[in-house]
């Protein structure tokens, strides 16, 4: 399975995917990542925090970005080189998170692309940043 090649990309091109951050997904992420912070898992504890309840791991939203890069734009074959992230708002249990990536710049000599990355809930940005990726070239 092969995604898009570097030659298929253009500045402004974008793709997105929406996932629900359910309690089961958050708990599975905690188990897989080893991040058992009670802010994500213990409602009694989480109510004592400024968030007033359980929230999703910030890196779960980052994983949604990774899923768009790895499956849609450019998709299979891409190599992640770098990702910056700014966490702007919490993702709460049951939130529908839309992750979107957009091609910002292309470097033909290296087959690299810089992507703007964002996750939104209800039209509000919860996470944003940039990714540097290496994209396979079309075979000769």
Backbone torsions as a table, in degrees:
resi	resn	phi	psi	omega
1	UNK	NA	128.0	-178.0
2	UNK	-125.9	135.6	174.8
3	UNK	-83.5	-157.1	178.2
4	UNK	-70.2	149.4	173.5
5	UNK	-91.2	162.8	178.8
6	UNK	-52.5	-40.4	-177.2
7	UNK	-66.6	-16.2	179.4
8	UNK	-86.8	-10.6	-174.8
9	UNK	-88.5	150.4	174.5
10	UNK	-145.0	149.6	178.6
11	UNK	-59.2	136.8	-178.9
12	UNK	93.4	-15.6	178.8
13	UNK	-64.2	139.6	-178.4
14	UNK	-144.8	164.0	176.2
15	UNK	-150.6	154.8	179.7
16	UNK	-147.5	165.7	177.7
17	UNK	-151.9	144.0	-179.2
18	UNK	-116.9	134.4	178.4
19	UNK	-135.1	152.9	176.2
20	UNK	-98.4	130.1	178.0
21	UNK	-88.1	75.5	-179.3
22	UNK	-75.3	164.9	176.7
23	UNK	-58.6	-40.2	-179.8
24	UNK	-64.3	-39.8	178.7
25	UNK	-65.8	-44.0	179.3
26	UNK	-62.1	-43.2	179.0
27	UNK	-65.8	-40.2	177.4
28	UNK	-64.9	-40.4	178.3
29	UNK	-63.2	-41.5	177.7
30	UNK	-59.8	-43.4	179.6
31	UNK	-65.9	-46.6	-178.0
32	UNK	-67.4	-39.3	-176.2
33	UNK	-86.2	-21.5	-174.9
34	UNK	82.5	7.4	180.0
35	UNK	-92.5	92.1	-179.0
36	UNK	-96.0	27.3	178.6
37	UNK	-50.1	126.3	-178.4
38	UNK	-63.0	-16.8	174.4
39	UNK	-57.6	-29.2	-178.1
40	UNK	-95.9	-21.0	-168.7
41	UNK	-120.9	-21.3	-172.2
42	UNK	-118.8	104.9	-175.7
43	UNK	-62.0	-39.8	-179.9
44	UNK	-60.6	-48.1	177.4
45	UNK	-63.4	-48.3	-174.7
46	UNK	-60.6	-29.7	178.6
47	UNK	-66.3	-19.8	179.6
48	UNK	-85.9	-3.5	-178.0
49	UNK	-94.7	167.7	177.6
50	UNK	-59.5	-18.0	-179.0
51	UNK	-81.4	-19.3	177.0
52	UNK	72.1	11.4	179.7
53	UNK	169.7	175.0	-178.8
54	UNK	-63.0	144.0	174.3
55	UNK	-132.1	161.4	177.4
56	UNK	-74.4	154.7	172.0
57	UNK	-61.4	138.0	175.3
58	UNK	-58.7	-35.4	-178.7
59	UNK	-71.6	-15.5	172.8
60	UNK	-66.5	-44.5	176.2
61	UNK	-62.4	-38.9	176.8
62	UNK	-61.9	-36.5	177.8
63	UNK	-65.2	-33.1	176.3
64	UNK	-65.2	-37.0	174.9
65	UNK	-63.0	-47.6	179.2
66	UNK	-57.1	-37.8	179.5
67	UNK	-63.6	-38.8	178.0
68	UNK	-66.1	-44.5	-179.9
69	UNK	-62.6	-44.3	-174.5
70	UNK	-79.4	-17.2	-176.8
71	UNK	-121.6	-18.7	-173.8
72	UNK	-125.5	-49.9	-176.8
73	UNK	-140.8	102.5	1.5
74	UNK	-85.7	-13.9	176.3
75	UNK	99.8	-161.8	-175.0
76	UNK	-51.5	136.0	-179.1
77	UNK	104.5	-18.0	179.9
78	UNK	-68.4	151.0	174.7
79	UNK	-122.7	120.3	175.4
80	UNK	-73.2	129.5	176.7
81	UNK	-108.8	-33.3	-176.3
82	UNK	-163.3	148.6	176.2
83	UNK	-146.1	125.3	170.9
84	UNK	-101.2	147.9	-178.7
85	UNK	-141.1	139.3	169.4
86	UNK	-124.8	124.7	-179.2
87	UNK	-93.8	112.9	-171.4
88	UNK	-99.4	-34.8	-179.0
89	UNK	-147.1	156.1	178.0
90	UNK	-75.3	152.5	169.8
91	UNK	-100.8	123.7	-177.1
92	UNK	-99.6	160.3	178.9
93	UNK	-56.8	129.5	179.6
94	UNK	91.0	-7.9	178.8
95	UNK	-65.4	140.7	172.8
96	UNK	-91.7	115.0	-173.7
97	UNK	-106.3	121.5	175.3
98	UNK	-102.1	117.7	176.1
99	UNK	-99.1	131.7	-179.0
100	UNK	-134.6	139.2	173.8
101	UNK	-123.3	144.1	-179.8
102	UNK	-135.6	134.3	178.2
103	UNK	-69.9	119.8	179.9
104	UNK	-94.3	-52.9	179.3
105	UNK	-142.6	155.7	178.4
106	UNK	-124.5	137.2	177.1
107	UNK	-117.4	96.5	-174.5
108	UNK	-64.1	-34.0	-176.8
109	UNK	-66.4	-26.5	-178.0
110	UNK	-112.8	-5.3	-174.3
111	UNK	58.1	40.0	177.9
112	UNK	-107.5	151.4	173.3
113	UNK	-134.1	145.0	169.3
114	UNK	-104.5	129.0	179.8
115	UNK	-113.0	138.4	165.2
116	UNK	-82.4	140.1	-176.4
117	UNK	-127.9	139.6	-178.6
118	UNK	-152.2	146.1	168.1
119	UNK	-121.9	136.1	179.8
120	UNK	-127.5	148.2	171.6
121	UNK	-127.7	120.6	179.5
122	UNK	58.5	33.8	178.9
123	UNK	80.8	1.5	178.6
124	UNK	-108.3	136.5	-179.5
125	UNK	-69.7	127.9	175.0
126	UNK	-107.2	-30.9	178.0
127	UNK	-145.2	139.1	171.3
128	UNK	-146.5	166.9	-179.2
129	UNK	170.1	-158.9	177.7
130	UNK	-138.5	148.0	175.5
131	UNK	-121.5	143.1	170.6
132	UNK	-109.5	125.2	-177.9
133	UNK	-129.4	156.5	172.9
134	UNK	-111.0	129.2	-172.9
135	UNK	-114.8	132.9	178.2
136	UNK	-59.9	144.3	175.0
137	UNK	-86.4	154.4	176.0
138	UNK	-65.7	133.0	179.7
139	UNK	-61.8	147.3	-178.9
140	UNK	-69.6	NA	NA
